[in-house]
Amino acid sequence: MAAEAVEKMLPVKEAPISGWWGVCRLVACATNISMIIGMYSEYLWAADWPELPQQCEYRSSLPWLDLADCFHRYTFSHAMLRGQNLTIFAFIGALVAACLTMVEHHRVRRLTQLLEARLRGDRTPAESQVAAVQRSMQCLSIYSRLMDVAFPGVLLLVPFNLERPLMHYGCTALVVASMVSGVLCYANMPLSAAAGDEDDELGQWAQRHARLRFKAWCIIALHFVLPTTAAVHHFAWLDVTGRLFGLCEVSAILSYQLFLAWFATDDFATTRRRGGLKEAASCASLVG
């Protein structure tokens, strides 16, 4: 009887699980953050950049591609062109993208399983809860597809660097749009309504999701600050405003890495939860 009770506690079929998912995520994010900060700091320290085109003095009348070329100084895209930075970015970026793709697919799959289990549980959920579960699953599906675009899309910035400006800005727009849309989609997922009042694994996910929402909105706000600093630099055209614009750009890049690193709480919490249930099942089999 005790074993049967424990079986009802398991919302989905158990699968092999390891805390290595969380470790992989943290190592990938820490490596990427270190690379970005290291490359950009060395770029600023060297101060080895060519003079801006003379036409930048008349930037208000320039075509958009020529105007964008006036803003490349102090940006991370410009830092990538220095020395062997493109090669370093390609090598580390490929490993990080592969790692994050795997861990995010695993995390999304686990949460999807929990949402599906809520629909087929012993208790019939309310109509509003069913709608919240279905909408959450839709948000997860969209989020997963956006990440499949964003992670490999970053690597396209290696062949399509600033020396190919049209493709570079196109790829950058695609990656930024995918990342920001993914953050918005995930943050607006009605996970609390889908979890209901039950204090189970899905409820724990909902609590962590609620704590994440403020961080998500900070990231979105930072992406609105970025064009604002670009406008300030356009009109003031000072060295300090150029550095401010570059700092905001790098901060926006780093903020997304921190957003992904936060999901390690889901990875490790899933490990603890499953470990606890397995121990309970083992004890129940001895009692039974």
C-alpha positions as CSV (number, residue, x, y, z in Angstrom):
1,M,0.0,0.0,0.0
2,A,2.8,2.4,0.8
3,A,4.5,1.6,-2.5
4,E,1.3,2.4,-4.3
5,A,1.0,5.7,-2.5
6,V,4.5,6.7,-3.5
7,E,3.7,5.7,-7.1
8,K,0.9,8.3,-7.1
9,M,3.4,10.9,-6.0
10,L,5.4,10.5,-9.3
11,P,3.8,12.8,-11.8
12,V,5.6,11.5,-14.8
13,K,7.7,8.4,-15.8
14,E,11.1,8.5,-14.1
15,A,14.1,8.9,-16.3
16,P,17.8,9.0,-15.6
17,I,18.7,12.4,-14.1
18,S,22.0,14.0,-13.0
19,G,23.1,17.2,-11.6
20,W,25.6,17.4,-14.5
21,W,22.9,19.3,-16.5
22,G,23.2,22.2,-14.0
23,V,26.9,21.9,-13.9
24,C,27.1,22.0,-17.7
25,R,24.9,25.1,-17.9
26,L,26.9,27.0,-15.3
27,V,30.3,26.1,-16.9
28,A,29.0,27.1,-20.3
29,C,27.6,30.5,-19.1
30,A,30.7,31.2,-16.9
31,T,33.0,30.4,-19.9
32,N,31.0,32.6,-22.2
33,I,30.8,35.5,-19.8
34,S,34.6,35.2,-19.1
35,M,35.3,35.2,-22.9
36,I,33.1,38.3,-23.5
37,I,34.5,40.3,-20.6
38,G,38.1,39.3,-21.5
39,M,37.8,40.1,-25.2
40,Y,36.1,43.4,-24.6
41,S,38.4,44.5,-21.7
42,E,41.5,43.7,-23.8
43,Y,40.0,45.6,-26.7
44,L,39.4,48.7,-24.6
45,W,42.8,48.5,-23.0
46,A,44.7,48.2,-26.3
47,A,42.8,51.2,-27.8
48,D,43.9,50.0,-31.2
49,W,41.2,51.2,-33.5
50,P,41.3,53.2,-36.8
51,E,40.0,56.7,-37.1
52,L,36.3,57.0,-37.8
53,P,35.4,57.9,-41.4
54,Q,35.3,61.6,-42.1
55,Q,31.7,61.3,-43.3
56,C,30.6,60.6,-39.7
57,E,30.8,64.3,-39.1
58,Y,27.7,64.5,-41.4
59,R,26.1,61.3,-40.1
60,S,22.5,62.8,-40.0
61,S,22.4,62.7,-43.8
62,L,24.1,59.3,-44.3
63,P,22.4,56.1,-45.5
64,W,21.6,53.7,-42.6
65,L,24.5,51.3,-43.5
66,D,27.0,54.1,-43.5
67,L,25.5,55.6,-40.3
68,A,25.8,52.2,-38.6
69,D,29.5,52.1,-39.6
70,C,30.0,55.2,-37.6
71,F,28.8,53.5,-34.4
72,H,31.1,50.4,-34.5
73,R,33.7,51.8,-32.1
74,Y,33.5,50.5,-28.5
75,T,31.1,47.7,-29.6
76,F,31.7,44.0,-29.0
77,S,31.3,43.4,-32.7
78,H,34.3,45.6,-33.3
79,A,36.2,43.9,-30.5
80,M,35.7,40.5,-32.3
81,L,37.8,41.7,-35.2
82,R,40.9,42.2,-33.1
83,G,43.7,39.6,-33.3
84,Q,42.4,36.0,-33.0
85,N,39.2,37.0,-31.4
86,L,37.0,35.6,-34.2
87,T,38.7,32.2,-33.9
88,I,38.3,32.2,-30.1
89,F,34.7,33.2,-30.4
90,A,33.9,30.5,-33.0
91,F,35.5,27.7,-30.9
92,I,34.2,28.7,-27.5
93,G,30.8,29.8,-28.9
94,A,30.3,26.5,-30.7
95,L,30.9,24.5,-27.5
96,V,28.7,26.9,-25.4
97,A,25.9,26.8,-28.0
98,A,25.9,23.0,-28.1
99,C,25.8,22.8,-24.3
100,L,23.1,25.3,-23.8
101,T,21.0,23.8,-26.6
102,M,21.1,20.4,-24.9
103,V,20.4,21.6,-21.3
104,E,17.6,23.9,-22.5
105,H,15.9,21.1,-24.5
106,H,16.2,18.8,-21.4
107,R,14.8,21.5,-19.1
108,V,11.9,22.4,-21.4
109,R,11.1,18.7,-21.9
110,R,10.9,18.1,-18.2
111,L,8.6,21.1,-17.6
112,T,6.4,20.0,-20.5
113,Q,6.1,16.5,-18.9
114,L,4.9,18.1,-15.7
115,L,2.3,20.2,-17.4
116,E,1.0,17.2,-19.3
117,A,0.8,15.2,-16.1
118,R,-1.3,18.0,-14.5
119,L,-3.9,17.4,-17.2
120,R,-4.1,13.6,-16.7
121,G,-3.8,13.6,-12.9
122,D,-6.3,12.1,-10.4
123,R,-7.9,15.4,-9.8
124,T,-9.8,17.0,-12.7
125,P,-8.3,20.6,-13.0
126,A,-10.6,23.6,-13.3
127,E,-11.3,25.0,-16.8
128,S,-9.1,28.0,-16.2
129,Q,-6.2,25.8,-15.0
130,V,-6.5,23.7,-18.1
131,A,-6.4,26.8,-20.3
132,A,-3.3,28.0,-18.3
133,V,-1.6,24.6,-18.8
134,Q,-2.3,24.6,-22.5
135,R,-1.0,28.2,-22.9
136,S,2.1,27.4,-20.9
137,M,2.8,24.5,-23.2
138,Q,2.4,26.7,-26.2
139,C,4.8,29.3,-24.7
140,L,7.3,26.6,-24.0
141,S,7.1,25.3,-27.6
142,I,7.6,28.8,-29.0
143,Y,10.4,29.5,-26.5
144,S,12.2,26.3,-27.5
145,R,12.0,27.1,-31.2
146,L,13.3,30.6,-30.6
147,M,16.3,29.2,-28.7
148,D,17.0,26.9,-31.6
149,V,17.3,30.0,-33.8
150,A,19.3,32.2,-31.3
151,F,22.0,29.8,-30.1
152,P,23.3,28.8,-33.6
153,G,22.5,32.2,-34.9
154,V,25.2,33.7,-32.7
155,L,27.8,31.6,-34.5
156,L,26.8,33.3,-37.8
157,L,28.4,36.5,-36.5
158,V,31.8,34.9,-37.1
159,P,31.6,34.6,-40.9
160,F,29.2,37.6,-41.1
161,N,31.3,40.0,-39.0
162,L,31.6,43.8,-39.4
163,E,33.6,43.3,-42.6
164,R,30.3,42.1,-44.1
165,P,28.0,44.8,-42.5
166,L,24.7,44.0,-44.2
167,M,24.8,40.4,-43.3
168,H,26.2,41.2,-39.8
169,Y,23.4,43.6,-38.9
170,G,20.8,41.2,-40.3
171,C,22.2,38.3,-38.2
172,T,22.4,40.5,-35.2
173,A,18.8,41.6,-35.6
174,L,17.7,38.0,-35.9
175,V,19.6,36.8,-32.8
176,V,18.5,39.7,-30.7
177,A,14.9,39.4,-31.8
178,S,14.9,35.7,-31.0
179,M,16.5,36.2,-27.6
180,V,14.2,39.0,-26.5
181,S,11.1,37.3,-27.8
182,G,12.2,34.1,-26.0
183,V,12.6,36.0,-22.7
184,L,9.2,37.7,-23.2
185,C,7.5,34.4,-24.1
186,Y,9.0,32.6,-21.1
187,A,8.3,35.4,-18.6
188,N,4.6,35.7,-19.7
189,M,4.0,32.0,-19.4
190,P,1.0,31.5,-16.9
191,L,2.9,28.8,-14.9
192,S,1.5,29.8,-11.5
193,A,-2.1,29.4,-12.8
194,A,-1.2,26.1,-14.4
195,A,0.4,24.8,-11.2
196,G,-2.6,25.7,-9.0
197,D,-2.3,25.5,-5.2
198,E,-0.5,22.2,-5.1
199,D,3.0,22.1,-3.5
200,D,4.4,19.5,-5.9
201,E,7.3,19.7,-8.4
202,L,5.3,21.8,-10.8
203,G,4.4,24.2,-8.0
204,Q,8.1,24.6,-7.2
205,W,8.8,25.4,-10.9
206,A,6.1,28.0,-10.7
207,Q,7.7,29.6,-7.7
208,R,11.0,29.8,-9.4
209,H,9.4,31.2,-12.5
210,A,7.7,33.9,-10.5
211,R,11.1,35.0,-9.1
212,L,12.6,35.0,-12.5
213,R,10.0,37.5,-14.0
214,F,11.6,40.6,-12.5
215,K,15.0,39.6,-13.9
216,A,13.4,39.1,-17.3
217,W,11.8,42.6,-17.3
218,C,15.2,44.1,-16.3
219,I,16.7,42.4,-19.4
220,I,14.0,43.8,-21.6
221,A,14.5,47.3,-20.0
222,L,18.2,47.1,-20.8
223,H,17.4,46.4,-24.5
224,F,15.3,49.7,-24.5
225,V,18.2,51.6,-22.8
226,L,20.6,50.5,-25.6
227,P,18.9,52.5,-28.5
228,T,18.5,55.4,-26.1
229,T,22.3,55.5,-25.5
230,A,22.8,55.2,-29.2
231,A,20.6,58.3,-29.8
232,V,22.5,60.2,-27.1
233,H,25.8,59.3,-28.8
234,H,24.4,60.3,-32.2
235,F,23.5,63.8,-31.0
236,A,26.4,64.4,-28.5
237,W,29.1,62.5,-30.5
238,L,31.5,62.4,-27.6
239,D,34.0,59.7,-26.6
240,V,32.2,59.2,-23.3
241,T,28.8,58.7,-25.0
242,G,30.4,56.2,-27.4
243,R,31.9,54.2,-24.4
244,L,28.5,54.4,-22.7
245,F,26.8,52.9,-25.8
246,G,29.4,50.1,-26.0
247,L,29.0,49.4,-22.3
248,C,25.3,49.1,-22.7
249,E,25.7,46.7,-25.6
250,V,28.0,44.4,-23.7
251,S,25.8,44.6,-20.7
252,A,22.8,43.5,-22.8
253,I,24.8,40.5,-24.1
254,L,25.9,39.6,-20.5
255,S,22.4,39.9,-19.1
256,Y,21.1,37.2,-21.4
257,Q,23.9,34.9,-20.2
258,L,22.9,35.5,-16.6
259,F,19.3,34.8,-17.6
260,L,20.3,31.4,-18.9
261,A,22.5,30.7,-15.9
262,W,19.5,31.3,-13.6
263,F,17.8,28.2,-15.0
264,A,20.4,26.1,-13.2
265,T,18.1,26.3,-10.2
266,D,15.6,24.3,-12.3
267,D,18.3,21.7,-13.2
268,F,19.5,21.2,-9.6
269,A,16.0,21.3,-8.1
270,T,14.8,18.6,-10.5
271,T,17.7,16.4,-9.4
272,R,16.8,16.9,-5.7
273,R,13.1,16.3,-6.3
274,R,13.6,13.1,-8.2
275,G,16.2,11.9,-5.8
276,G,13.8,12.4,-2.9
277,L,11.0,10.5,-4.6
278,K,13.3,7.6,-5.4
279,E,14.4,7.3,-1.8
280,A,10.7,7.4,-0.7
281,A,9.9,4.7,-3.2
282,S,12.8,2.6,-1.9
283,C,11.6,3.0,1.7
284,A,8.1,2.2,0.8
285,S,9.1,-1.1,-0.9
286,L,10.8,-2.1,2.3
287,V,7.8,-1.3,4.4
288,G,5.5,-3.1,1.9
